[in-house]
Amino acid sequence: MKKNILKDFFTLLSFLKKKDKVRIYLSVFLMTIASMLEVISIGSLIPFVNVIFSPEKLMDIKFLNNFFDTKIFDKDNFKLLFTILFIFLVAISNLFKVFVLKRIIKLSKTIPIDISAQIYKKLIETDYNTFKKKNSAEFVSLVTDKMDSISGVFFNFLNGCTSLIMIIGILVLLLIVDTKISLLIILLVTIIYFLIGFFVKKKLKINSKILSKSSFARIKHVKETYGTIKQLILFNAGNIFFEIFKKQDKDYRIAQYKSQFIMTSPRFFVETVGIISLSLIIYFLSTNLDYEPITIISLVAILAFSAQRALPQINSIYISFTSLLNYSEFIKEINLILNEIEIKKDFQYKQEINDKDFEFKSLIKLKNISFKYDRNNSEIIKSLDFEIKKGTSVAIIGKTGSGKTTLLDVIMGLLIPIQGKLEVDDHKINHENMKNWQNKISHVPQETFLFDNTIKNNIIFNFENDKIDLSKVIEAAKLAEVHDFIETLPNKYETIVGEDGVFLSGGQKQRIGIARALFKNREILTLDESTSALDTLTEKKILNNLNKKNITIIQITHRINEVENYDNVIRL
């Protein structure tokens, strides 16, 4: 179990950039220095106590006489000097620890940035077929909620490393001071650690799965609520959705509470055992005649100081380990996503576009095309042959579930057929030229998604480009028969449409979606029932505008009685 957790975590680390890895190594180095300073400050208790209670012994040391004039530095001065030195050492140690802690916190919060970016990159670069199998809530949860958890994992891991280094240093110091007592302490700490680990490991593993599942369920339900808000209101189903959310949120909060309790509660057990052990050791030393009073005082002081420093560090190590256990499912999910990125190197986004090497001159051919989504499913498209001439309009019609959208996806190169081939002017479309082919296509989905931004930015599909020629935007809007409507708005093309175009009608959204596709000025336009909210007259006007531009149109349509407006028809 431990090996698997550490393996998963270090796999996660392998996806970091070189500079982030260097930052981690440097932090570990600084942790080591901080721990050494801590150990030195603890070890300085022995000479400090000796100076306080027996300064004359130190004054007789020739080594010290070479640095201090004993006539000036009498007993009291020696006490004051060593007190100042001890305070200075402790202060320096703590200040350096604060510096390291700040670095660890910053590092733990910034390192996941790159991992989040890689996961988001996976979202936008994954092949379309794989993307369709994923739930949107799953990606949202990974990039947001779960990455916040990973930030905590990084912090606890780095903090745990600091604590481990410090514990090792304290134990070495104690071994030097008194071997027998130190061995007893090491044995006791080891037993406590493994006993706690044994009892909580299984509980945390189970709870980790519950936490991951409940986190995803909450996000999914909220997204579903937003997507069905109209039906929710009209069907008076708000209370049902509310109760579902309450239960899911309760499951998530309970899982969080259990994790936090399991991770923090052993601290009190460890501290109790530590205090009892220290008390028994003090009693043993006080009754043992082999130890001088000054030696006993020194040992008690260093043991007490060590315990005060070590107990929180032991708890920190425990929290670090349990944190990895608690978020093991999250780490596995993230590793899976990142591994897919590394393995696939998705051809669609990696190849360079060179239009001169690939031109659409006259003909698109679908030769014996067959497709199915899963081995167990029947073929959605079976042995389809069809030709589409450049500059013509083609309607795809058929019953619900007949494969209209799937066929369109195959033509656009988003889905690879299990049989047959797609050819453009005798060029077979494959991995090498796929992006070149897709660069010639604009697409309008059935449901146009509009961003909470201006109409202009929604058309250009770029929110950071201020150099766009507005005349080109207007031209696209005129072709889509939406320019006149935009001109009636107070802010015209600078009008904010609201989230998903909430302030617009379905027909207005569809026309803006068509304008977005036309703005790209590409040779082929595909439409997936993208005019369903338009009246027949407006749809006909748009088709006439496109025909004048000599654009190849491939459209899924529900208006079978209007197919005479198209040059060809594909019936499924």
Secondary structure as UniProt FT lines:
FT   HELIX           2..14
FT   HELIX           18..43
FT   HELIX           45..53
FT   HELIX           55..59
FT   HELIX           62..65
FT   TURN            66..67
FT   TURN            70..72
FT   HELIX           75..125
FT   HELIX           128..133
FT   HELIX           136..143
FT   HELIX           145..177
FT   HELIX           179..227
FT   HELIX           229..234
FT   TURN            235..236
FT   HELIX           238..264
FT   HELIX           266..287
FT   TURN            289..290
FT   HELIX           293..326
FT   HELIX           328..344
FT   HELIX           347..350
FT   HELIX           355..357
FT   STRAND          363..371
FT   TURN            375..376
FT   STRAND          381..389
FT   TURN            390..391
FT   STRAND          393..397
FT   TURN            400..401
FT   HELIX           404..411
FT   TURN            412..413
FT   STRAND          419..424
FT   TURN            425..426
FT   STRAND          427..428
FT   TURN            431..433
FT   HELIX           434..438
FT   TURN            439..440
FT   STRAND          441..444
FT   HELIX           455..460
FT   TURN            466..467
FT   HELIX           470..479
FT   TURN            480..481
FT   HELIX           483..487
FT   TURN            490..491
FT   HELIX           492..494
FT   HELIX           499..501
FT   TURN            502..503
FT   HELIX           506..519
FT   STRAND          524..528
FT   TURN            530..533
FT   HELIX           536..548
FT   TURN            549..550
FT   STRAND          552..556
FT   HELIX           560..565
FT   STRAND          568..571
//
